[in-house]
Amino acid sequence: MVSVLFVDDDAACLRAMRDAYGNEPHGWDTQFVHGAGAALDAMAERPVDAVVTSARLTGIGAASLLRLTKQQHPRTARIALSSPGDRSAMLRALPVANQCLSRACGPEVLTKVVERTTRLQGKLYSEATQRLAGEVGVLPSLPSSLVALDAALSNEDCSLAQIAEIMSADVAMVAKVLQLVNSSFFGLRTEIRDLRQAVAYLGIETLRDFALAGAVFRAFRPSPLLPDEWLNTFNAHALSVADTATRLVRTSLAQCEASVAGMLHGIGELVVAERAPAKLLDIALEVSAGARCDEAEARHIGTTYPVIGGYLLSQWGMGYHIVEAITCQRDVWAGPAHDPDLSDVVRVADLVVGSEAGPSPDRELAELAEIDLAGPRPADWVCLASQSDDLEDSYLESVGLLGAVRVLSGGLVPRR
């Protein structure tokens, strides 16, 4: 049973919540409390699966409530509800909420969001994931430039010019933003060279996701036990999946999300490559011998690469949809027909790129792992999941991506 804590400091709004969700047909265990202080006391007494709060609270404030919830109860799903048009309250909650919704979304939408978000949080904060996090040591902290950017984005009085000034101190971040806004899928007729223009054009949420995507790659370096070419291969694969993912969707917003998710889809593997390279080699050997990725990874690290990646990005405050897509990229969602989820887009892009890659044995790595190149060996040492499955027409058609994949592959769905 999902336990949900509803928080508001407006008595009428709280009553409306109780009327709408107090007798939840799905069998939720619900509590309704007045204000952030009462919510923190309630969670200290009995942790809950989800907290649904008004984005505008007096006293402690909704952003502070959600930040403390994230610190003290990381597994709890954090959902903020803002009044239509109240963008400032939404922006303050955005860095610390899993999801920000309008109060006008309706019970059906909120119910689906709560259940889907709590499932994801349960997967990210499982005992196996926590155990692995303890084994690999403290994960890198958020870069100082992004900490400053988060603080600015949470301040409703902060202007775009001030945000651009904060970003300008991080040369790599500036380069990534300008590269994005001038990339082909935006189709601009003239090049944008001014950071403030780029910030205004991209929007706050997209801006932060792309800035964070660049920071992730700078935070990790594979173990010296792996050959020098490993990182180059990893980066090339990530960029190929990002490019392919953008070609599978149509709107600019969807392309932005697809690009970020595609770029970061293998970040969990990068964590293992840096912190536990021997386990990465063991997993690669098993997959090359025919084992499924999920099974091999669970055997050696207790969880999977996608879950590790989702866990890291959730700790850093990456947008919920990106975290969900990366964590669930190997799942087959039973969603609306012909309406691909972002996780479907990432999964298909990864399989398309993997199906186009030929065998690339690495003699140095083979010798390191004591592998006989004449015997079974990995087709590719990076993102092996993309080479452990086939693209099924029925799956592609069900999620609405068959036509796009055929266009990408010249009329034929690529198979090995």
JOCOR-V573051 format. One record per backbone hydrogen bond with DSSP energy under -0.5 kcal/mol. CO is the residue of the C=O (numbers start at 1). NH is the residue of the N-H. Records with the same first field share a line. If there is no record, write none. Layout:
BEGIN
CO = NH, NH
END
This chain:
BEGIN
2 = 4, 29
3 = 49, 50
4 = 6, 31
5 = 52
6 = 33
7 = 54
8 = 35
9 = 11
10 = 14
11 = 15
12 = 16
13 = 17
14 = 18
15 = 19
16 = 20
17 = 21
18 = 22
21 = 24
24 = 27
28 = 30
29 = 4
31 = 6
33 = 8, 35
35 = 39
36 = 40
37 = 41
38 = 42
39 = 43
40 = 44
41 = 45
42 = 46
49 = 77
50 = 5
51 = 53, 79
52 = 7
53 = 81
55 = 57
58 = 60, 61
61 = 65
62 = 66
63 = 67
64 = 68
65 = 69
66 = 70
67 = 71
68 = 72
69 = 73
73 = 76
77 = 51, 79
78 = 98, 99
79 = 53
80 = 82, 101
81 = 55
82 = 103
83 = 86
85 = 87
86 = 90
87 = 91
88 = 92
89 = 93
90 = 94
91 = 95
93 = 96, 97
99 = 80
101 = 82
102 = 105
103 = 106
106 = 110
107 = 111
108 = 112
109 = 113
110 = 114
111 = 115
112 = 116
113 = 117
114 = 118
115 = 119
116 = 120
117 = 121
118 = 122
119 = 123
120 = 124
121 = 125
123 = 126
126 = 130
127 = 131
128 = 132
129 = 133
130 = 134
131 = 135
132 = 136
133 = 137
143 = 146, 147
144 = 148
145 = 149
146 = 150
147 = 151
148 = 152
149 = 153
150 = 154
152 = 155
154 = 156
155 = 158
159 = 163
160 = 164
161 = 165
162 = 166
163 = 167
164 = 168
165 = 169
166 = 169
167 = 170
169 = 171
170 = 174
171 = 175
172 = 176
173 = 177
174 = 178
175 = 179
176 = 180
177 = 181
178 = 182
180 = 183
183 = 186, 187
184 = 187
191 = 193
194 = 198
195 = 199
196 = 200
197 = 201
198 = 202
199 = 203
203 = 207
204 = 208
205 = 209
206 = 210
207 = 211
208 = 212
209 = 213
210 = 214
211 = 215
212 = 216
213 = 217
214 = 218
215 = 219
216 = 219, 220
223 = 226
227 = 230
228 = 231, 232
229 = 233
230 = 234
231 = 235
232 = 236
233 = 237
234 = 238
235 = 239
236 = 240
237 = 241
238 = 242
239 = 243
240 = 244
241 = 245
242 = 246
243 = 247
244 = 248
245 = 248, 249
246 = 249
251 = 255
252 = 256
253 = 257
254 = 258
255 = 259
256 = 260
257 = 261
258 = 262
259 = 263
260 = 264
261 = 265
262 = 265
264 = 267
266 = 269, 270
267 = 271
268 = 272
269 = 273
270 = 274
271 = 275
272 = 276
273 = 223
276 = 279, 280
277 = 281
278 = 282
279 = 283
280 = 284
281 = 285
282 = 286
283 = 287
284 = 288
285 = 289
286 = 291
287 = 290
292 = 296
293 = 297
294 = 298
295 = 299
296 = 300
297 = 301, 302, 303
298 = 302
304 = 308
305 = 309
306 = 310
307 = 311
308 = 312
309 = 313
310 = 314
311 = 315
312 = 316
313 = 317, 318
314 = 317
319 = 322, 323
320 = 324
321 = 325
322 = 326
323 = 327
324 = 328
326 = 329
328 = 331
331 = 333
333 = 335
336 = 339
341 = 345
342 = 346
343 = 347
344 = 348
345 = 349
346 = 350
347 = 351
348 = 352
349 = 353
350 = 354
351 = 355
352 = 356
353 = 357
354 = 357
361 = 363
362 = 366
363 = 367
364 = 368
365 = 369
366 = 371
367 = 370
371 = 373
372 = 375
379 = 360
383 = 386
384 = 387
385 = 388
390 = 392
392 = 396
393 = 397
394 = 398
395 = 399
396 = 401, 402
397 = 400
398 = 338
399 = 340
401 = 405
402 = 406
403 = 407
404 = 408
405 = 409
406 = 411
407 = 410
409 = 412
412 = 414
END
